[in-house]
Amino acid sequence: MIRILTRVAGIFRAGYETRLALTAAVSGLPAAATAIFFLWTGDYLSDTRWTLTALILFFWIGFSVSIRTRAARPLHAIANVLSSLREGDFSLRVRPTSRDDALGEVIREINTFGVTLREQRLGALEASALLETVIDEIDVAVFAFNDSDILALVNRAGERLFDAPKRHLLGCSAEELRLASCLIGEPTQMMEASFSGGAGRWESRRSVFRQSGLPHRLLVLADLSRTLRDEERLAWQRLIRVLGHEMNNSLAPIKSIAGSLVTLLERSPRPSDWEDDALRGLGVIQNRSDSLNRFMEGYTRLAQLPPPAPRRMNVAVWIHRAISLETRVDMEIIPGPDLEIWADEDQLDQLLINLLRNAADAALDTGGSVRVSWTVFAESLHIWIDDDGHGISNGANLFVPFFTTKPKGSGIGLAICRQIAEAHHGSLSLENRKDTRGCRALLRLPL
């Protein structure tokens, strides 16, 4: 009895195909047994009994095996397709069936799944190829180190930095490449370093990513020396252009008047009014010398602006105080929120007074007025000043030192204003109003 139960349990632990064949056989067993019973208990010849018994057993076992084969074949095909998908081969498909049953639906879904995976694989490969091309073409050195600080990726800029091909660099440690200090400390650092392919000042940026489940560190080195040199050259060019322009404006008439005075003094006899001519010429020289001196003092003020000394200040009190100093035009205040900021009150007074004076000058030309208000937007204090003037005709040179459109303007007011705003980690912008004529000055200060 125990042996029979063990064999039955072994049958139920058998594979799916075997259990399916046994199920089919058990399903046909009552009919086959009944037919054989009536065959052998009936009045039939012996040859007939054996022949019919053989036929019954043949069809019974044959149909059971056929059911097993027909059920297992599409499952094997589906398993092969799923195995190919797992290994990355998306070209294999299951032969579709025309029947609208559960098996046909499964086959259609698997084929559709394979097409979707193939399209996603192609998209991922194209995106990866594009990313590799972009990394290779950018003008900053890119390095990727694995969790053992071994170089796993480098672009062309990195090859130029070390003056070595990629095959010699991959597999080197951060210590060998003298980049170990960039992998510790702050994610963003400035450093002075010398490499085989270049030396200077560098900005290093570090971040972490995972590849194949393992952590990697991405290091980007940007050469700041070239950028700083270009900016320095442009600054010198602007400085020399402005200095040359102003000095020529002053020295040209001084030279001309001095030459005229020399000619006048060399004449013999001198004209009767030569002293008046000499005094007028010396007056012109003095005026131009004073103008040149004011110009140099303006440059000194622009270059020697002290750093802010912040303290708590009330915004409404500050704006009302600055507006009370300008009485030439109507000043309208649109009240904003009652708040305080941490800033250098003296420098912000200078900034706001300059902006209000410019707005009043513009409004005087048209007989208009000036409106001032403030609000809070995106963690910043926004102060705007609207005038009814003619607007800005040349916005590109607004903040260029000593550029002015006023007959008696110094050209350093807006430059100092922007310098004060940026020293407070804010910004200053001027643009023409879109709804009507005039200009809007917008000052942004952090809260």
KOLTOR-505040 format. One record per atom (N, C-alpha, C): x, y, z; residue in three letters. Coordinates in steps of 0.001 Angstrom, whole numbers, plus 500000, padded with zeros to 6 digits. Layout:
BEGIN
XYZala ...
***
This chain:
BEGIN
500830498793500000met 500000500000500000met 500861501253500000met 501935501177500838ile 502841502328500915ile 503515502562499570ile 503891501463498907arg 504533501619497583arg 503579502275496592arg 502309501898496606ile 501333502477495678ile 501168503971495922ile 501068504370497226leu 500922505793497548leu 502165506577497134leu 503347505979497303thr 504602506661496916thr 504639506896495416thr 504235505869494654arg 504233506038493187arg 503220507090492750arg 502039507114493397val 501051508141493060val 501573509531493368val 502232509691494524ala 502819511000494866ala 503903511383493877ala 504696510428493411gly 505725510721492425gly 505136511179491112gly 503994510610490747ile 503320511016489516ile 502895512476489608ile 502331512879490761phe 501870514264490904phe 503026515250491003phe 504232514739491352arg 505412515621491355arg 506090515662489990arg 505609514974489030ala 506225514930487714ala 506016516250486986ala 506637516335485772gly 506561517552485005gly 505154517840484487gly 505010519082483965tyr 503687519526483506tyr 503188518646482373tyr 504083518294481431glu 503655517486480293glu 503216516092480736glu 503980515491481659thr 503620514153482146thr 502283514176482862thr 502085515180483713arg 500814515283484416arg 499654515539483457arg 499921516306482388leu 498871516549481400leu 498498515256480683leu 499515514435480307ala 499238513158479642ala 498485512206480570ala 498895512163481837leu 498202511294482794leu 496764511740483008leu 496551513077483040thr 495189513586483203thr 494308513168482026thr 494862513268480796ala 494107512839479619ala 493823511334479662ala 494833510582480119ala 494637509133480193ala 493571508774481215ala 493620509419482367val 492621509145483403val 491236509552482921val 491161510647482126ser 489863511080481611ser 489270510030480678ser 490119509363479884gly 489596508347478949gly 489529506956479529gly 490024506800480779leu 490065505462481372leu 488668504851481581leu 487682505587482105pro 486367504937482293pro 485782504411480990pro 485869505201479920ala 485285504764478645ala 486030503557478106ala 487378503577478172ala 488162502446477657ala 487898501197478488ala 487840501346479815ala 487613500181480681ala 486227499600480449ala 485231500469480268thr 483869499992480027thr 483786499234478714thr 484416499800477687ala 484383499128476378ala 485072497770476438ala 486206497720477080ile 486935496442477175ile 486132495435478014ile 485434495889479085phe 484648494994479931phe 483522494352479137phe 482769495162478403phe 481684494610477608phe 482199493742476471phe 483385494088475986leu 483969493297474892leu 484315491896475364leu 484899491795476557trp 485363490498477039trp 484242489707477736trp 483194490372478144thr 482085489619478744thr 481011489261477724thr 481112489827476548gly 480117489535475512gly 480463488272474722gly 479585487899473833asp 479755486688473005asp 480482487057471725asp 481830487208471858tyr 482654487576470703tyr 483759486557470546tyr 484224486459469327leu 485342485566469060leu 486613486110469729leu 487539485227469976ser 488792485603470657ser 489597486597469820ser 489657486353468498asp 490424487280467641asp 489799488676467661asp 488462488689467669thr 487778489991467686thr 488068490736468984thr 488043489979470098arg 488326490615471387arg 489711491253471419arg 490694490446471001trp 492081490974471070trp 492283492143470101trp 491703492052468954thr 491869493132467972thr 491238494430468459thr 489983494348468938leu 489310495559469414leu 489974496116470676leu 490452495210471533thr 491149495671472742thr 492415496446472361thr 493144495917471383ala 494362496605470942ala 494030497976470348ala 492939498026469566leu 492553499309468969leu 492139500319470048leu 491371499859471038ile 490944500766472110ile 492148501307472873ile 493077500409473228leu 494272500852473951leu 495132501791473100leu 495244501491471791phe 496072502328470901phe 495517503747470814phe 494192503856470562phe 493609505195470446phe 493610505941471789phe 493384505172472870trp 493374505797474200trp 494738506397474544trp 495778505571474395ile 497138506052474713ile 497585507084473690ile 497238506890472424gly 497657507821471375gly 497079509212471561gly 495774509252471869phe 495160510568472096phe 495740511253473339phe 496058510489474370ser 496663511071475580ser 498019511693475260ser 498834510952474498val 500156511477474118val 500000512667473168val 499022512608472246ser 498806513718471319ser 498397514988472052ser 497520514840473065ile 497131516020473862ile 498346516605474561ile 499190515726475093arg 500421516223475753arg 501296516990474770arg 501478516457473565thr 502366517100472583thr 501795518424472095thr 500485518450471780arg 499871519661471256arg 499834520763472314arg 499732520402473573ala 499731521408474630ala 501144521900474947ala 502131521029474837ala 503497521390475229ala 504231522167474140ala 503914521909472835arg 504670522537471753arg 504611524066471806arg 503435524727471886pro 503438526203471963pro 504096526742473229pro 504008525939474323leu 504679526399475550leu 506193526395475378leu 506724525371474700his 508167525356474419his 508557526539473523his 507723526851472524ala 508020527993471656ala 508012529295472442ala 507007529449473323ile 506958530657474151ile 508174530747475062ile 508596529595475632ala 509778529589476505ala 511028529987475734ala 511158529515474490asn 512328529874473678asn 512360531374473379asn 511176531939473057val 511120533375472777val 511471534183474030val 510909533802475174leu 511212534520476419leu 512691534402476767leu 513287533234476507ser 514716533070476765ser 515547533978475869ser 515153534094474587ser 515891534984473681ser 515730536446474099ser 514526536822474585leu 514328538186475071leu 515209538457476287leu 515312537469477164arg 516158537647478347arg 517623537824477969arg 518064537168476904glu 519455537269476477glu 519708538447475548glu 518672539247475260gly 518852540443474452gly 518597540259472973gly 518113539084472552asp 517786538858471142asp 516289539083470974asp 515939540190470300phe 514535540559470157phe 513983540227468767phe 514680539409468018ser 514237539087466652ser 513345537844466593ser 513386536976467604leu 512628535732467578leu 511168535994467918leu 510244535321467192arg 508812535480467417arg 508141534091467461arg 507004534029468163val 506179532824468167val 505242532876466962val 505088531726466269arg 504194531701465103arg 502776532007465565arg 502162533045465018pro 500824533429465492pro 499780532402465080pro 498762532302465881thr 497642531410465579thr 496440532236465152thr 495655531669464263ser 494477532397463758ser 493287532262464685ser 493376531342465646arg 492252531152466553arg 492220532238467608arg 491036532681467903asp 490837533733468895asp 490553533096470254asp 491588532471470842asp 491443531812472136asp 492495532335473082asp 492586531756474265ala 493522532223475286ala 494968532069474827ala 495296530913474200leu 496659530694473734leu 497039531698472654leu 496143531969471718gly 496435532947470679gly 496642534340471252gly 495884534688472287glu 496052535990472912glu 497406536100473604glu 497815534991474270val 499133534988474919val 500235535164473884val 500124534448472748ile 501159534537471707ile 501228535944471132ile 500080536561470876arg 500084537927470346arg 500703538918471340arg 500396538758472612glu 500961539660473616glu 502475539499473723glu 502958538256473641ile 504409538030473715ile 505108538625472500ile 504523538451471308asn 505123539049470110asn 505134540568470195asn 504035541158470692thr 503991542612470860thr 505019543073471888thr 505167542288472944phe 506169542604473970phe 507576542588473380phe 507850541629472509gly 509163541574471865gly 509417542781470977gly 508388543208470218val 508538544400469373val 508792545639470230val 508063545765471344thr 508260546921472233thr 509665546932472819thr 510131545766473276leu 511491545702473824leu 512540546028472764leu 512293545569471527arg 513246545871470454arg 513316547368470189arg 512141548042470144glu 512141549487469919glu 512808550226471077glu 512538549789472319gln 513170550432473472gln 514679550194473457gln 515089549008473056arg 516532548718472976arg 517206549610471944arg 516554549764470764leu 517132550643469753leu 517198552081470247leu 516118552551470928gly 516142553904471474gly 517230554092472500gly 517423553078473372ala 518473553176474389ala 519855553192473743ala 520045552360472712leu 521344552341472025leu 521619553674471334leu 520588554239470682glu 520771555529470019glu 521066556629471039glu 520331556623472170ala 520587557627473207ala 521979557459473791ala 522401556198473994ser 523744555960474531ser 524817556429473557ser 524590556154472259ala 525563556609471254ala 525629558131471200ala 524448558787471289leu 524437560251471297leu 525151560798472529leu 524910560187473700leu 525563560646474927leu 527078560490474829leu 527531559357474296glu 528976559160474138glu 529571560191473191glu 528844560502472111thr 529341561507471165thr 529416562881471821thr 528368563239472581val 528368564534473257val 529501564619474265val 529696563553475054ile 530763563550476057ile 532118563683475385ile 532284563019474241asp 533570563100473542asp 533825564485472954asp 532755565176472549glu 532928566432471839glu 532979567656472747glu 532480567561473974ile 532483568743474837ile 533912569098475225ile 534110570380475500asp 535458570895475738asp 535811570920477223asp 535317569963477983val 535714569792479380val 536105568335479573val 537046568096480471ala 537529566737480713ala 536544566000481614ala 536098564827481162val 535132564016481902val 535784562680482246val 535716562307483537phe 536274561041484011phe 535209560327484847phe 535187558999484763ala 534306558181485600ala 535161557150486309ala 535070557095487644phe 535834556158488464phe 534867555182489129phe 535266553902489200asn 534429552924489887asn 534635553028491394asn 534021552096492151asp 534100552191493608asp 535491551928494144asp 536408551423493296ser 537811551231493698ser 538704552361493217ser 538110553457492742asp 538846554619492239asp 539705554282491028asp 539208553362490202ile 539873552999488948ile 539118553676487813ile 539855554284486889leu 539239555019485788leu 538519554060484853leu 537221554316484642ala 536409553458483773ala 535960554171482513ala 536032555503482479leu 535580556249481304leu 536341557562481237leu 536715557972480028val 537372559261479806val 537028559740478402val 536864561042478220asn 536542561572476896asn 537797562145476240asn 537618562728475064arg 538780563228474317arg 539474564373475034arg 538686565240475679ala 539312566336476425ala 540177565796477550ala 539741564688478176gly 540572564055479202gly 541846563475478617gly 541754562912477402glu 542962562422476738glu 543936563561476458glu 543393564707475984arg 544274565851475719arg 544874566396477010arg 544105566336478098leu 544603566854479366leu 545822566074479839leu 545814564762479653phe 546938563930480095phe 547879563578478945phe 547556564090477735asp 548411563856476571asp 548694562357476391asp 547637561552476496ala 547773560099476380ala 546489559541475796ala 546565558435475028pro 545349557839474459pro 544507557167475536pro 543272556925475193lys 542319556363476152lys 542765555001476656lys 543356554182475778arg 543728552824476183arg 544811552818477256arg 545622553885477320his 546643553967478367his 546087554515479675his 544989555241479600leu 544431555860480812leu 543454554953481525leu 542620554209480777leu 541638553331481397leu 542339552275482234leu 541857552076483435gly 542466551121484357gly 543441551746485326gly 543790553020485109cys 544688553701486042cys 543888554164487268cys 544569554243488392ser 543909554691489616ser 543920556209489688ser 543060556746490559ala 543013558191490741ala 544329558724491298ala 544997557933492109glu 546301558359492643glu 547321558499491525glu 547333557535490599glu 548282557601489484glu 548011558807488592glu 546743559178488449leu 546394560325487611leu 546443561648488381leu 546770561608489669arg 546823562791490540arg 545467563508490598arg 544410562690490647leu 543055563227490757leu 542371562776492043leu 543119562140492947ala 542505561624494169ala 541929562742495017ala 542575563914495025ser 542077565023495846ser 540737565543495336ser 540439565317494060cys 539163565777493503cys 538005564859493892cys 538320563639494344leu 537278562676494699leu 536900562734496166leu 537497563648496914ile 537159563819498325ile 536844565291498568ile 536241565577499691gly 535939566964500026gly 534667567439499352gly 534608568747499097glu 533425569366498514glu 533205568897497074glu 531937568760496650pro 531682568332495262pro 532191569318494222pro 532221570621494561thr 532716571646493643thr 533930572314494267thr 535046572315493539gln 536288572864494066gln 536999573674492990gln 537791574623493433met 538714575351492566met 540133574941492945met 540971574723491947met 542317574267492264met 543288574720491186met 544537574828491595glu 545639575065490673glu 546343573731490450glu 546494573310489212ala 547088572008488927ala 547805572057487592ala 548756571131487468ser 549521571008486230ser 549445569568485758ser 549049569379484502phe 548961568053483901phe 549857568017482660phe 549964566822482085ser 550838566673480920ser 550380567525479752ser 549073567718479637gly 548547568460478502gly 548167569890478797gly 548384570377480017gly 548024571751480330gly 548139572040481807gly 548264573300482128ala 548364573739483516ala 547565575017483673ala 547123575280484905gly 546377576494485159gly 545410576300486300gly 544323577059486241arg 543299577023487273arg 542118576212486766arg 541638575290487603trp 540608574358487175trp 539443574381488158trp 538267574127487619glu 537079573904488439glu 536709572432488337glu 536629571758489480ser 536279570343489499ser 534891570172490083ser 534063569372489389arg 532706569061489846arg 532554567552489902arg 531990567072491005arg 531880565628491229arg 530438565251491535arg 530011564121490986ser 528683563587491276ser 528771562068491274ser 527688561409491722val 527660559955491868val 526573559390490957val 526877558283490295phe 525879557565489502phe 526137556076489660phe 525169555285489234arg 525283553832489339arg 525242553224487947arg 526107552230487751gln 526145551493486490gln 526254550011486822gln 525318549217486260ser 525240547786486562ser 525083547548488058ser 524396548466488729gly 524158548319490156gly 525311548741491039gly 526451549145490454leu 527626549515491241leu 527804551031491232leu 528227551610492358pro 528394553074492417pro 529636553517491646pro 529519554609490924his 530623555244490217his 530612556732490547his 531756557358490378arg 531868558795490594arg 532278559471489296arg 531508560485488939leu 531761561244487714leu 532494562527488085leu 533615562770487446leu 534446563948487721leu 534580564767486442leu 534285566054486547val 534380566970485405val 535371568067485759val 536382568255484909leu 537394569294485098leu 537249570325483986leu 537017571568484371ala 536873572667483405ala 538037573627483590ala 538682573969482473asp 539813574894482507asp 539289576320482600asp 539564576971483737leu 539113578346483927leu 540125579365483441leu 541351578943483212ser 542399579909482854ser 542083580612481549ser 541647579848480540arg 541364580458479248arg 540186581428479360arg 539139580996480100thr 537976581876480264thr 538355583145481002thr 539151582986482075leu 539570584156482846leu 540434585082482003leu 541315584490481190arg 542157585324480323arg 541319586077479300arg 540325585385478723asp 539456586069477759asp 538677587197478419asp 538117586935479619glu 537382587985480320glu 538302589137480706glu 539516588800481126glu 540460589859481496glu 540840590703480284glu 541023590047479132arg 541365590791477929arg 540225591709477509arg 538981591188477583leu 537840592031477237leu 537696593199478197leu 537965592951479492ala 537882594048480459ala 538927595116480165ala 540133594681479835trp 541183595661479507trp 540828596429478238trp 540265595724477258gln 539882596412476027gln 538823597478476294gln 537814597119477113arg 536786598117477441arg 537377599277478229arg 538278598946479182leu 538889600002479993leu 539717600948479135leu 540518600372478254ile 541374601209477403ile 540532602037476440ile 539434601439475917arg 538578602180474997arg 537932603377475690arg 537414603165476900val 536773604265477624val 537799605307478036val 538943604838478576leu 539984605786478995leu 540479606601477807leu 540716605909476683gly 541193606629475502gly 540201607652475010gly 538916607274475022his 537887608209474556his 537837609455475431his 537778609268476758glu 537668610408477659glu 538938611266477650glu 540089610619477614met 541333611391477628met 541518612156476318met 541093611550475202asn 541168612291473944asn 540230613488473955asn 539027613297474565asn 538101614425474641asn 538680615588475437asn 539516615298476404ser 540096616362477230ser 541437616850476686ser 542273615920476227leu 543622616320475807leu 543632617001474448leu 542687616630473560ala 542682617267472233ala 542464618774472334ala 541445619283473060pro 541313620742473167pro 542459621376473962pro 542983620659474976ile 544124621209475725ile 545320621396474799ile 545583620402473973lys 546705620510473037lys 546472621632472036lys 545237621722471538ser 544945622764470558ser 545086624156471179ser 544516624368472385ile 544595625680473038ile 546030626005473411ile 546777624993473892ala 548173625244474250ala 548979625669473022ala 548741625014471881gly 549445625414470663gly 549082626821470242gly 547808627180470392ser 547382628542470039ser 548035629571470961ser 548129629249472251leu 548762630175473190leu 550247630336472892leu 550908629247472520val 552338629352472158val 552507630243470941val 551641630052469945thr 551712630901468754thr 551448632357469108thr 550465632570470002leu 550134633937470412leu 551299634605471115leu 551979633877472001leu 553087634474472757leu 554318634682471881leu 554440633915470793glu 555608634058469925glu 555449635200468923glu 554226635709468778arg 554012636796467820arg 554644638090468340arg 555177638814467453ser 555799640097467814ser 555505641112466704ser 554836642192466977pro 554292642493468319pro 553004641710468566pro 552682641547469862arg 551472640848470251arg 550267641750470061arg 549082641122469781pro 547878641951469630pro 547494642569470958pro 546722643616470865ser 546383644361472075ser 545531643546473039ser 544737642600472527asp 543860641804473405asp 544422640413473669asp 545752640284473566trp 546343638956473737trp 546124638400475149trp 546048639274476149glu 545855638797477515glu 544462638161477675glu 543440638766477030asp 542100638169477091asp 542080636797476414asp 542743636696475244asp 542811635409474567asp 543539634375475419asp 544615634795476060ala 545369633867476912ala 544532633412478095ala 543796634341478699leu 542955633963479839leu 541852632998479427leu 541228633264478270arg 540202632344477798arg 540787630960477513arg 541954630927476878gly 542587629641476594gly 542950628889477861gly 543498629603478850leu 543832628951480108leu 542579628474480833leu 541485629230480692gly 540225628783481301gly 539734627478480695gly 539845627368479343val 539452626119478687val 540323624968479170val 541630625214479266ile 542540624173479752ile 542169623748481167ile 541836624736482020gln 541466624422483389gln 540165623597483431gln 539172623979482619asn 537909623237482605asn 538096621797482146asn 538896621622481096arg 539125620265480602arg 539939619452481593arg 540872620101482291ser 541649619394483315ser 540755618974484474ser 539820619859484876asp 538871619499485930asp 537981618336485499asp 537547618350484225ser 536714617269483713ser 537474615944483727ser 538746615996483320leu 539560614784483343leu 539781614301484773leu 539947615225485706asn 540127614850487106asn 538862614196487669asn 537689614752487315arg 536438614142487766arg 536266612743487181arg 536689612606485941phe 536606611293485299phe 537447610257486055phe 538665610613486423met 539533609691487152met 538996609415488556met 538402610428489190glu 537800610203490509glu 536617609235490398glu 535868609359489305gly 534760608422489093gly 535252606995488954gly 536317606792488219tyr 536881605459488099tyr 537342604946489461tyr 537934605825490258thr 538380605414491591thr 537195604981492449thr 536104605734492392arg 534912605360493153arg 534358604012492688arg 534379603780491374leu 533853602544490829leu 534709601351491230leu 536015601557491293ala 536930600450491579ala 537098600201493069ala 536772601162493915gln 537028601034495345gln 535745600992496159gln 534661600457495591leu 533426600321496349leu 533645599308497470leu 533439599695498724pro 533713598762499827pro 532691597640499863pro 533038596515500474pro 532062595420500599pro 530913595828501507pro 529733595249501324pro 528578595632502145pro 528803595310503620pro 528273596181504483ala 528247595945505921ala 526785595769506309ala 526225594569506194pro 524784594393506341pro 524293594550507775pro 523088595066507862arg 522355595131509130arg 520863595121508789arg 520034594870509779arg 518601594762509529arg 518011596128509214arg 517211596197508148met 516612597462507739met 515184597224507257met 514310598202507530asn 512920598122507112asn 512780598647505683asn 512150597872504817val 512062598214503396val 511212599460503188val 510062599537503823ala 509166600684503612ala 509816601980504079ala 510473601950505234val 511152603157505742val 512252603584504791val 513017602620504296trp 514118602926503366trp 513593603576502090trp 512534603037501494ile 512014603579500245ile 511405604965500467ile 510639605144501546his 510059606468501814his 511149607507502047his 512223607135502712arg 513306608086502966arg 513970608516501664arg 514214607568500754ala 514857607915499483ala 513941608776498618ala 512636608475498620ile 511706609244497793ile 511567610679498296ile 511690610873499605ser 511538612226500152ser 512636613171499678ser 513741612635499160leu 514844613483498694leu 514637613970497266leu 513688613395496533glu 513456613785495137glu 512109614523495067glu 512174615841494801thr 510966616677494819thr 510666617317493472thr 511399616951492437arg 511212617619491146arg 509961617142490418arg 509556615897490635val 508386615347489961val 507493614681491000val 506274614353490575asp 505349613644491459asp 505813612206491641asp 505950611798492887met 506349610439493223met 505166609720493867met 504706608643493232glu 503602607869493767glu 504137606558494347glu 503778606284495593ile 504198605058496256ile 503016604107496322ile 503208602912495780ile 502206601851495882ile 502681600912496976ile 502064600939498149pro 502601600192499302pro 502705598691499012pro 503788598109499539gly 504004596672499454gly 503961596048500836gly 504417594815500972pro 504379594139502274pro 505351594778503262pro 505008594722504520asp 505855595257505589asp 506873594173505971asp 508118594395505604leu 509140593382505883leu 510490594051506084leu 511440593267506566glu 512807593728506794glu 513768592815506047glu 514893593390505644ile 515943592615504983ile 517266592884505676ile 518247592093505366trp 519582592204505942trp 520502592741504844trp 520890594023504923ala 521651594643503830ala 522392595863504359ala 523280596414503496asp 524009597642503803asp 523105598825503458asp 522582599495504463glu 521593600555504249glu 522194601740503506glu 523439602099503802asp 524056603250503131asp 524217602996501637asp 524691601792501282gln 524871601489499863gln 523531601399499135gln 522532600810499782leu 521224600741499131leu 520579602113499010leu 520876603018499949asp 520417604401499791asp 521004605012498524asp 522298604833498343gln 522969605371497158gln 522368604768495890gln 522102603463495902leu 521542602784494734leu 520150603346494409leu 519268603383495416leu 517895603800495164leu 517806605271494789leu 518617606129495409ile 518619607551495062ile 519045607745493617ile 520042607001493159asn 520475607090491760asn 519345606681490812asn 518661605583491134leu 517576605124490263leu 516427606132490245leu 516084606688491417leu 515003607673491462leu 515384608948490714leu 516643609351490805arg 517082610552490085arg 516990610322488575arg 517409609154488108asn 517313608859486677asn 515855608846486224asn 514960608240487044ala 513548608206486685ala 512958609616486651ala 513353610447487626ala 512848611825487646ala 513345612612486445ala 514616612422486060asp 515151613109484874asp 514359612723483629asp 514018611414483523ala 513266610969482350ala 511849611526482364ala 511210611565483558ala 509833612067483649ala 509758613567483413ala 510810614316483751leu 510805615767483544leu 510708616118482067leu 511303615279481208asp 511305615581479772asp 509901615528479183asp 509009614741479792thr 507658614578479234thr 506583615136480159thr 506974615669481307gly 505991616161482259gly 505217615062482949gly 505808613869483043gly 505124612736483658gly 505465612595485130gly 505226611390485653ser 505465611126487065ser 506222609814487215ser 506490609451488467val 507242608235488792val 506441607445489820val 506392606103489642arg 505708605230490581arg 506692604204491113arg 506597603933492421val 507509603018493098val 506686602037493925val 507075600761493882ser 506416599758494717ser 507378598604494950ser 506985597685495811trp 507811596518496107trp 506903595333496419trp 507424594139496186thr 506685592910496442thr 507685591788496684thr 507180590641497084val 508005589455497324val 507649588415496275val 508679587893495606phe 508456586895494564phe 509626585920494567phe 509313584618494711ala 510326583550494635ala 511494583815495578ala 511179584035496860glu 512192584227497894glu 513070585452497652glu 512576586430496905ser 513336587643496630ser 512441588859496808ser 513073589972497176leu 512382591257497242leu 512529591945495890leu 511407592281495268his 511409592960493976his 510940594401494185his 511800595353493823ile 511469596776493902ile 511464597324492485ile 510338597880492036trp 510267598404490683trp 509946599887490703trp 510559600584489731ile 510404602028489582ile 510000602295488137ile 508793602838487942asp 508277603150486604asp 508299604657486387asp 508767605091485211asp 508698606516484857asp 507918606678483566asp 507512607901483280asp 506736608216482076asp 507596608914481030asp 508886608586481002gly 509787609227480050gly 509679608642478660gly 510712608911477854his 510732608442476463his 511199606996476342his 511703606409477415gly 512187605037477334gly 513669604966477011gly 514162603740476880ile 515588603492476635ile 515808603350475136ile 516761604102474621ser 517061604022473187ser 518203603058472894ser 519131602900473831asn 520284602017473626asn 520509601220474910asn 519831600073475019gly 519928599282476236gly 521207598499476370gly 521966598330475288ala 523180597508475358ala 524281598158476177ala 524306599506476233asn 525406600201476912asn 524978600831478241asn 523828600402478772leu 523325601040479989leu 524306600936481151leu 524920599775481318phe 525773599545482473phe 527259599635482131phe 527584600149480952val 528990600383480597val 529469601638481329val 530550601539482108pro 531020602715482848pro 531316603894481927pro 530839605090482349phe 531091606364481682phe 530340606508480366phe 529422605583480084phe 528519605786478952phe 527283606519479482phe 526931607630478874thr 525779608405479326thr 525143609112478146thr 523837609304478259thr 523101610071477255thr 522706611440477788thr 523069611750479027lys 522747613042479613lys 523857614049479318lys 523515615297479070pro 524556616291478767pro 525576616449479892pro 525134616349481137lys 526052616515482259lys 526178615236483088lys 525876614094482487gly 525963612837483223gly 527396612342483337gly 527655611610484422ser 529005611062484639ser 529165609680484023ser 528065608938483856gly 528154607615483251gly 528566606512484208gly 528626606789485511ile 529010605732486457ile 527874605393487413ile 526761606113487366gly 525674605886488316gly 525096604487488208gly 524693604073486993leu 524098602757486837leu 525120601645487048leu 526369601894486663ala 527411600886486893ala 527596600643488384ala 527618601714489184ile 527744601560490638ile 526495600892491200ile 525309601250490687cys 524072600633491169cys 524093599118490950cys 524485598693489772arg 524525597254489522arg 525588596582490379arg 526724597269490587gln 527766596695491425gln 527272596521492861gln 526512597481493369ile 525959597369494719ile 524951596231494785ile 524080596112493774ala 523075595038493763ala 523737593666493746ala 524755593503492910glu 525418592203492825glu 526226591910494083glu 526763592959494747ala 527464592737496012ala 526513592222497087ala 525209592523496956his 524197592011497880his 523569590717497356his 524194590078496354his 523701588835495741his 522342589043495074his 522139590248494562gly 520910590563493842gly 521195590896492394gly 520274591605491767ser 520453591983490363ser 519658593255490088ser 520034593934489006leu 519373595164488586leu 519168595102487080leu 517962595421486632ser 517676595414485201ser 516822596632484865ser 517013597161483640leu 516224598275483126leu 515703597889481752leu 514429598121481526glu 513845597824480223glu 512652598736479989glu 512324598908478722asn 511167599728478367asn 509881599037478798asn 508936599832479243arg 507650599292479652arg 506872598814478432arg 506140597727478588lys 505413597138477461lys 504012597718477314lys 503418598198478421asp 502046598671478340asp 501942600115477859asp 502958600911478096thr 502946602321477708thr 504382602796477572thr 504544604108477303arg 505904604621477166arg 506565604703478536arg 507877604830478518gly 508606604938479768gly 509496603730480003gly 510128603706481153cys 511115602685481497cys 510780602119482868cys 511126600859483090arg 510974600227484403arg 512353599738484871arg 512739600157486084ala 513937599650486746ala 513482598634487780ala 514057597428487725leu 513674596352488624leu 514908595916489425leu 514820596068490728leu 515892595688491651leu 515451594445492403leu 516257593390492350arg 515961592143493062arg 517002591956494162arg 516531591724495380leu 517399591519496535leu 516946590265497274leu 517868589416497722pro 517461588218498465pro 516891588559499824pro 515908587792500255leu 515315588016501573leu 516193587477502681leu 
***
